[in-house]
Amino acid sequence: MEYYNYFKSLHLIFIVTWFAGLFYAPRLFMYQIEASQKPEPDRSILGDQLALMTKRLWKIITWPSMILASLFAFVMLHLNPGLLYAPWMQIKLAFVVLLYAYHFKSHQIFKQLQRGEINYTTRYMRIWNEGPTLILFAVIFLVITKSATNWIWGLAGLICLAVLLMLGIKLYKSIREKNPNA
């Protein structure tokens, strides 16, 4: 147990870098989709550069961070298996499963875009980009408060946050329609 806080620190560091990748990758996906709609030579130049940036982000930061954050989480659970019986941890792990699902779906989108396949709109990507934000809020509140009894309030808060994020996306869309350079 004397090394537990070192593993916890490493876990948190790689959670931060994993989320950095999960926040930025869909933004790059969006830019790739927008670049595909531009005339040549902009389409090729921007498309190639954005594909390279996304590839580096995904393979050098996002994937390794997910693996290392998970590894250190498993070590912490091995050192303190009693955590698995805490209700807040069980709910947190359910959100972690959602985060893995988000990551794997993002990987699928990444591979499609790397092949030049455009299967999603920029609007979809703007909404998709908010997924990790909702998960992050839920997990942080669960870990800090260590309370699963107030999950109804937490769920209501997440729904409110989701509504606010969607309203923000809608507002940004109307601003961009009026000023494409906004």
C-alpha positions as CSV (number, residue, x, y, z in Angstrom):
1,M,0.0,0.0,0.0
2,E,2.9,2.4,0.4
3,Y,3.1,2.8,-3.4
4,Y,-0.6,3.2,-3.9
5,N,-0.5,7.0,-4.2
6,Y,2.2,6.7,-6.9
7,F,0.0,4.5,-8.9
8,K,-3.0,6.8,-8.3
9,S,-0.9,9.8,-9.5
10,L,0.2,7.9,-12.6
11,H,-3.4,6.9,-13.2
12,L,-4.6,10.5,-13.0
13,I,-1.9,11.8,-15.3
14,F,-2.8,9.3,-18.0
15,I,-6.5,10.0,-17.5
16,V,-5.8,13.6,-18.2
17,T,-3.8,12.8,-21.4
18,W,-6.4,10.2,-22.5
19,F,-9.2,12.8,-22.1
20,A,-7.1,15.3,-24.0
21,G,-7.0,12.9,-26.9
22,L,-10.7,12.2,-26.6
23,F,-11.6,15.9,-26.5
24,Y,-9.3,16.8,-29.5
25,A,-9.7,13.8,-31.8
26,P,-13.4,14.5,-32.6
27,R,-12.5,18.1,-33.3
28,L,-9.9,17.0,-35.8
29,F,-12.5,14.6,-37.3
30,M,-14.8,17.6,-37.7
31,Y,-12.1,19.5,-39.5
32,Q,-11.3,16.5,-41.7
33,I,-15.0,16.4,-42.7
34,E,-15.0,20.1,-43.4
35,A,-11.8,19.8,-45.5
36,S,-13.4,17.1,-47.6
37,Q,-15.9,19.6,-48.8
38,K,-13.4,22.2,-49.9
39,P,-12.2,22.6,-53.5
40,E,-8.8,21.4,-54.6
41,P,-6.0,21.9,-53.8
42,D,-7.3,22.9,-50.3
43,R,-9.1,19.6,-49.9
44,S,-5.9,17.5,-50.4
45,I,-3.6,19.8,-48.5
46,L,-5.8,20.2,-45.5
47,G,-7.1,16.6,-45.6
48,D,-3.5,15.1,-45.6
49,Q,-2.4,17.4,-42.8
50,L,-5.4,16.8,-40.6
51,A,-5.2,13.0,-41.2
52,L,-1.5,13.1,-40.1
53,M,-2.3,15.2,-37.0
54,T,-5.2,12.9,-36.1
55,K,-3.0,9.8,-36.6
56,R,-0.3,11.1,-34.4
57,L,-2.7,12.2,-31.7
58,W,-4.6,8.9,-31.7
59,K,-1.6,6.6,-31.9
60,I,1.0,8.5,-29.9
61,I,-1.2,10.0,-27.1
62,T,-4.7,8.7,-26.9
63,W,-4.2,4.9,-27.2
64,P,-1.1,4.7,-25.0
65,S,-2.8,7.0,-22.4
66,M,-5.9,4.7,-22.4
67,I,-3.7,1.6,-21.9
68,L,-1.6,3.2,-19.2
69,A,-4.6,4.7,-17.3
70,S,-6.3,1.3,-17.4
71,L,-3.1,-0.5,-16.3
72,F,-2.6,1.8,-13.3
73,A,-6.4,1.5,-12.4
74,F,-6.1,-2.3,-12.4
75,V,-3.0,-2.1,-10.2
76,M,-4.9,0.2,-7.7
77,L,-7.8,-2.2,-7.7
78,H,-5.4,-5.1,-7.1
79,L,-3.9,-3.3,-4.2
80,N,-7.2,-2.2,-2.8
81,P,-9.8,-4.8,-3.9
82,G,-12.3,-3.5,-1.4
83,L,-13.0,-0.6,-3.7
84,L,-14.9,-2.9,-6.0
85,Y,-17.6,-3.3,-3.3
86,A,-18.2,0.4,-2.9
87,P,-21.4,1.4,-4.7
88,W,-19.9,4.7,-6.0
89,M,-17.0,2.6,-7.6
90,Q,-19.4,0.3,-9.3
91,I,-21.3,3.2,-10.8
92,K,-17.9,4.8,-11.8
93,L,-16.8,1.5,-13.5
94,A,-20.1,1.5,-15.5
95,F,-19.1,5.0,-16.7
96,V,-15.6,3.7,-17.5
97,V,-17.2,1.0,-19.7
98,L,-19.1,3.7,-21.5
99,L,-15.8,5.6,-21.9
100,Y,-14.2,2.5,-23.5
101,A,-17.2,2.1,-25.8
102,Y,-16.7,5.8,-26.8
103,H,-13.0,5.3,-27.3
104,F,-13.6,2.2,-29.6
105,K,-16.3,3.9,-31.6
106,S,-14.0,6.9,-32.0
107,H,-11.3,4.5,-33.2
108,Q,-13.7,3.2,-35.8
109,I,-14.4,6.8,-37.0
110,F,-10.7,7.5,-37.0
111,K,-10.0,4.5,-39.3
112,Q,-12.8,5.4,-41.6
113,L,-11.5,9.0,-42.0
114,Q,-7.9,7.7,-42.5
115,R,-9.3,5.8,-45.5
116,G,-11.0,8.9,-46.8
117,E,-14.5,7.6,-45.9
118,I,-16.8,10.4,-44.7
119,N,-19.8,8.8,-43.0
120,Y,-20.6,11.5,-40.5
121,T,-21.6,15.2,-40.6
122,T,-19.8,17.9,-38.7
123,R,-23.0,18.4,-36.6
124,Y,-22.8,14.7,-35.6
125,M,-19.1,15.2,-34.6
126,R,-19.9,18.3,-32.6
127,I,-22.5,16.3,-30.6
128,W,-20.1,13.3,-30.4
129,N,-17.4,15.5,-29.0
130,E,-19.5,16.1,-25.9
131,G,-19.6,12.4,-24.9
132,P,-16.4,12.4,-22.8
133,T,-17.4,15.7,-21.2
134,L,-20.5,14.0,-19.7
135,I,-18.6,10.9,-18.6
136,L,-15.9,13.1,-17.1
137,F,-18.4,15.1,-15.0
138,A,-20.1,11.9,-13.8
139,V,-16.8,10.2,-12.8
140,I,-15.2,13.2,-11.1
141,F,-18.3,13.8,-9.0
142,L,-18.5,10.1,-8.1
143,V,-14.8,9.9,-7.1
144,I,-14.8,13.1,-5.1
145,T,-18.1,12.7,-3.3
146,K,-17.8,8.9,-3.1
147,S,-21.6,8.9,-3.0
148,A,-23.9,6.7,-5.0
149,T,-27.0,7.6,-2.9
150,N,-27.4,10.9,-4.7
151,W,-27.3,9.3,-8.1
152,I,-30.7,10.7,-9.0
153,W,-29.4,14.3,-8.5
154,G,-26.3,13.4,-10.4
155,L,-28.3,12.0,-13.3
156,A,-30.5,15.1,-13.3
157,G,-27.3,17.2,-13.3
158,L,-25.9,15.2,-16.3
159,I,-29.1,15.7,-18.2
160,C,-29.0,19.4,-17.5
161,L,-25.4,19.5,-18.6
162,A,-26.3,17.6,-21.8
163,V,-29.1,20.0,-22.6
164,L,-26.8,23.0,-22.0
165,L,-24.1,21.5,-24.3
166,M,-26.7,20.9,-27.0
167,L,-28.0,24.4,-26.7
168,G,-24.4,25.6,-27.0
169,I,-23.9,23.6,-30.2
170,K,-27.1,25.0,-31.6
171,L,-26.1,28.6,-30.7
172,Y,-22.6,28.0,-32.3
173,K,-24.3,26.7,-35.5
174,S,-26.4,29.8,-35.8
175,I,-23.4,32.0,-35.2
176,R,-21.4,30.2,-37.9
177,E,-24.3,30.5,-40.3
178,K,-24.2,34.2,-39.9
179,N,-20.4,34.4,-39.9
180,P,-18.6,31.4,-41.4
181,N,-15.3,32.6,-40.0
182,A,-16.5,32.6,-36.4
